[in-house]
Amino acid sequence: MPTLKNELLDFLTRRRVPEAIEGLRNYQKGIKFSDVRYGNLNGKPVKRVCFIIKSRGCGWLAKNSAHEPAGCTICSYPLKTAMGGELSENHVMESFREEFCRYDYDYYPVVCLYNSGSFLNDDEIRENVQLSILEQVAQNKHIKQIIIESRAEYIDEEKLGKIKKILGDKELIIGIGLESADDYIREVCINKGLTKNKYEDTLRLVNKYFKSLTYILLKPPFINEYTAVTDSVRSIHYAFTAGTRLVSLEACNIQDFSLPFYLEKAGCYRAPWLWSIIEVIDRCFHLGPIFIGGFKITPLPRSAAHNCGKCDARLTDLMDRYNLFMDKRILAKAGCRCKMEWETLMKDKLNSKEDIDQNIGAFLERAAVLFKPRTKEE
């Protein structure tokens, strides 16, 4: 259904970038370009430093055109970038060095290098800067593991070979966003721009040199809670079968100027229940290492996965502990009366393509009334 999909992306394109530019200054004032989080390294709980490297912006979002609006529907990455503006290589490198030198890596054996896009895209971060950053990290003997993210199309053997020479025996994890194994959900609800063949080929290439991580999105737009859980379970099964070494289950959150942001305003979306996260982990834990993500992103989302409000803090704390120890028995301690409401939602029917089409059409009708149309000149 190319027409309905393009209508949806046209709405998002005309609103997301102009409104993000308007709010850019205030949001970037509050962005921290590094922070400390908890993780697991070889079965042991550790602290990790996450760096947000300011770049030109996600290459997939930058491919917007009149014929093929691009960019994943669920993110607000424009707020964390230079919005396509040029950044000198010296500026990027010096900014990273300054931030990197703030930490004593005796206490932080894991380093994450994020840039609100693809670290390996030369148009976002020039290749010599990518390699220089990795070289600086590799020189620190206390750092044992490095994590980066990239879209599949920017990962090639020549680049991985160069990185391998720099890192030597240090472990590198490369995260790839599959989001959903369902082609319709992945391409219509999320606009991911990734085929399964490309994903599988990229997994094989990454695993030849390093370790692969796959991001699975829980509850993309336009599907109900039951469909969301079923889709994530199926997608995790597929990802491990395809060869991923790790999975991160990312509960969809509501970021400003993303599609879920407008859906929520229109009364057409609720972030996933915490019970749904626990259900997916319970059904897939035996397949391989699965982390829980989607909560600690920059800037903080307007809304994230939640239950009734009374048990949210306790359950998210249990999820933090689960990520530390990778023991699903920790999640079994969760309990609240609101689980009955969630169980009722889990009796809904599985959404079909036709249901998704209807949900998109209903949102576009509401959006035409609720949101002032924007032209490209605005």
N, C-alpha and C positions, 0 to 999 in steps of 0.2 A: 504494500500500500504506500507507494512513494509519495502520492499527493498528500495524504493525511500526515505522514511523517514530516514532509517538508513544511507543511503548515505549522506544525508544532515547533520545528527548529527555527522557522522564520520568526515566530512569536518570540522565542527565547533569544535569538540573535539580536533582534531589534531592541530588546529591553536589557539584556544582561550586560553587554559591553558599555552602553551609555550610562547606565545606572551605576555600574562598577567604577567607572571613571569618576563620577560624581562623589562616590564614597571612598575613593582610593586613599586620599590623604589621611582621613581620620582612621581608617583601618590600619594603614601601614605604621602609624604612630604607635599602635599597640602590639605590633608584631615583634616577637623575640626571635632572633636569628639563630638561637641555639637554646636547647633546654635538656634537662636530664630526665630520663624515663627508666622504667624497669624492664628487664627482659630475662631471657634464659639462654645460657651459653653452655652447650654440651651437658645439659641436664642440671645445671647449677644456676640459681638466681643471681643476676648481675645488674649493675647500673650501666646505662648506655647514654651517650651524648648524641643528640639529633641536631644536625645543622640544617638550616634553611638557606640555601645558597641563592641569592637573588639573581634571576636570569631574565632573558627577554620574554619568557612566557611559553606556555605549552605549545608545541608545534602543531598539534592536532587542532587546538582552538584557533590558532593563527591561520588555518586553512579556510576560514569562512569565505564563502563566495556567494554570488547571487544564485548560482546553479546548485551548489552543494554546501549548505550551511554545515559547519563542523564544530567539534568540541563536544565532549561528553556532557550530557544534560545535567549531571548530578553535582558538578563541582563549581567552586567559586575561585578557581586558580588565578583569575586576573588580579585579585586583590593582593596576591603575594609576589607579583612579578613587576617587571618594568613596562608591562602592557605593550610589548612589541618594540619598545624603545631600545636604542643601542646602549650597551654597557661596555666600557673598555675592558680589555683583558686584564690590564693592571688593576683596575678597580675591583673586579671580581676576585682576583687572586689575593690582593692585599686585604680585602674585607674578610676573606676566609682565614688567612693567616692570623689576623688580629683576633678573630673569634676562636680559632683553634688553640691558640696559645693561652687561653684563659683557663684551661683545664689541666689537672694532674692526672695523667692516664694510668697511674698506678691503681686508681679507683674505678676506671671506666674502660674495660677491655673491649667494648663494642662501640663502633662509631657508625652513625647513619648519615648519609650524604643525600639530602633531598633538595629539590629545586622547583617544586610545584610544577613538575613536568617530567621530561625525560633527561636524566643525567647524561646519557650517551648520544643525545641529539646535538650535533655540531652547530646547529643554528641557535640553540638555546645557550649552550656553554661550548665555547670553541674547544676543539680536541686537545690542543696543547695545554689549555687550562684544566680540562678533565684530568689529563695525565699528570700535570703538576700537583693538583690537589691530592690525587691518589699517591703520588710519590712522597709528599709530605706526611701523609697518614702512615704510609708503609715504613717510614724511617723510625717511627716510634715503636720500640720493641714491646711495649706493654699492650698495644692494641692487637687483639687476636682476630677480630671479625669486623668486616666492613659491609654495610648494606646500602645498595643503591636501587633506584627504580628507573625503568625505561619502557617505552612502548616497543613492541616487537620489531617494528621496521627499522629501528636504529641500532639493532644488535647484529653485528656481523663478525665473522671469524677473524678478520684482520684486526679489528679493534680489540677483541677479546685476547688475541695473542699479545698485543702490545701491553695490555693491562696485566696479563699473567707474568710477563717479564719484570714488571715493576713490583708486583705484590709478592712474587715468590710463593712461599708456603702459607701466607696469610689467607684466611678464608674470606671469600667474597660471595655475598648473596645478592642475586639480581632479581628484583621483584617485577612481575609482569601482571598487568590488570586484565584478566579474562572477564571478570565480573559475573558472567553467566554462561553456562554451556548451551542454553537455549538460544538459537540463532535469532529468533524473533524478539525476544526480550533484550538480547544484547545489542541488536542493531536498531530496533525501533524505540524501545523505552530508554536506552542508554546512549545510543549513537556511538558505539565504541569504535567502529571501523576496524575490526579484527576478525579474520576468519579462523576457523578451527585448524585448518591446514597450516596457516602461518604460525599460529600459537604452538602447535605440536612441533613444527620444524625448529622454532626458536628454543623450545625447551631442550630438544636434543643438543643444539649447539651450546647453550649455556651449560648444560650438565657435562659437556665434554671438558670444560675448563674450570667451572665453578659450581655453585649450588643454586638451583632455581627456587623461587618463591612465587606463588600465584595468589592474587587477590580475588576473592569472591565477594560479591556485593549482596547483602541481605536486604531484600525488599526494595528493588528499583521502583520507579513510578509506575502507576496504573495496574498493579496487581495486589490482590488481597493478602492477608497474613498467612493463610494456609498455602497459597501458591508460592509465597516468598520462601517459606520454610522448605517446601518440596523442591523448589528450584535450587536453593543453596545446597541441599543434600545431594541432589543429582549432579550439580556442578562440581562439588568437592570430589565425589566419586569419579567423575570424568577426569578432573585435573590430576589426581593421583594415578589413575590408569594411564594417562598420557605421559606421565613421567615426572611431574613436579615433585620436588623433594620436601617442600613446605607449603602450607596454605595459611593465609591470613583471612579470617572471616571479618569483613568490614560491614558493620551495620550502617545502613544508609543514614546520613544525618542531614540536617537542613541548614545549608550554607546560604548566606545572602546572595541573591541574584542568580541562584541555581534554579532549575526547574522545580525541585521539591519546595523551594521557597515560595514560588508563585502558586503551586498546588495547595500548599498549606493555607495560604491566604484565601484561596478559593474554596476551602473546606473539602478538598479532594485528596488529602494525604495526611497520614499520621506516621511518624517515625516508628520503626519496628519495636515490638515489645522485647524486653529483656528475656522473657520466657522463650521467645523464638530463638534467641542466641543459644540459650542453654539446650534447647531441643536439638538444634543442629549439631552442636558439639557432642551431645549424647549419642546421636545416631551415626556420627562420622569419626569419632575419636580413634577407633580401631584402625582407620585407614592410614594414618600417619600424623606427624606433628601439625596441629592446627592452633594458631594464635587468634586472639580476639582483638580486633581493631575497630576503628571508626569513632573513637571518643576523643583522643588527644591529637587534634590537628590544629594547624595555624592558618588563619585566625580561628578561634573557637567557634563551633557552629552555633546557630541560633537555638537549635534543638537537636537532641541525639536520642538514641534508643532509650526507652523508659517504660516503666510500668504505671502503677497508680500514684506514685509520688511518695508514698509512705515507705516503700521497700527499696526505692531506687538506689540510695546511697549504699545500703548493705549489700545489694546484689552486684553493683559495680565494683565494690571492694572485693567481693569474692572472685569476680572476673580478673581483677588485677592480680590476686593471689594465684589464680589458675595460670595466668601468663608467666608468673614467676616460677612455678613448680611443675607446670604441665601435668597436673593431676586432676582428672575430671571428678574425682570424689569430692573435691572442694566445692564444686557447683551443686552437688547433691544436698548441701546444707541450706540451699535457698528455699524459702517458703513464704507465702503470703496469701491472704484470701483473694486477692485480685487474680490469682491464677485461674480461678473458675471463669472469669470473664474472658480471659485469653483462650481457655479451652473451648468456649462457645464459638469464638471466632475461627478456631481450627476445624470447625465442622462445615465451614463454607465449601463451595465447590471449587475445583481447580479452574483457574481462569484460562479460557481459550484465546486464540488469536482474535476471534470475533468480540470477545469480552474486552480485550485490550483496546481494540479499535473503538468500541462504544465508549470506553472510559476516556480515551483521548478526545473523541468528538464532544463528549459532555463537558470536558474541561475547556476546550476551545470556545464553546458556546458561552460558558460562564466568564471566561477571560475577556471575551469581547465586550461584556457588560461591566465587569469589575475593574479592568485595567485600561487606562487611556492609551489608545494606539500611539505608537512612536514611529516616526519616519526615519529614514537613514540620515536625514539632514539634522534631526534633533540632537 
